[in-house]
């Protein structure tokens, strides 16, 4: 079975972000809404991807300052696995 998502930490000089690529891009808005409940997240953008061998679009999650990026990524990943397992059962 294809993994429902992939996430990567991206470091930039200005801020740390997490990129999330969904195997089903039609879920981008639903996942964005799901993640907006996290207080550690500043905001989320849906962006078109121009990179080779990538999904056509993905989510960019902007993290609030002073948040441990590794910890919030693990929390987001766990939440997304729960979300997709719940969707498969229903």
C-alpha positions, 0 to 999 in steps of 0.5 A: 500500500502506498504511504498516505503522506511523507513529511520533511523538515526544511530549514531556511535562514528565517524559519523552520518549516515542515513540508507534507506531501500527500499521496492524495492531493485532494485531501490537502485542504482537509489535512490543512484544517486538521493541522490548524488545531495545533498551537505550535503551528503559526500557519499552513500554506498549500503550495505547488511543487516544482521539484522533480520526483515530487507531488504536484503540491504539498503543505508547508507548515510554519512553526512558531518560534521556540518550538522543537521542530523534531518534536512537533514533526513527530507529533504531526506525523503521529496525528496524520497516521491516526487521521488516515487510520481512522479514515480507512476504518470508516 
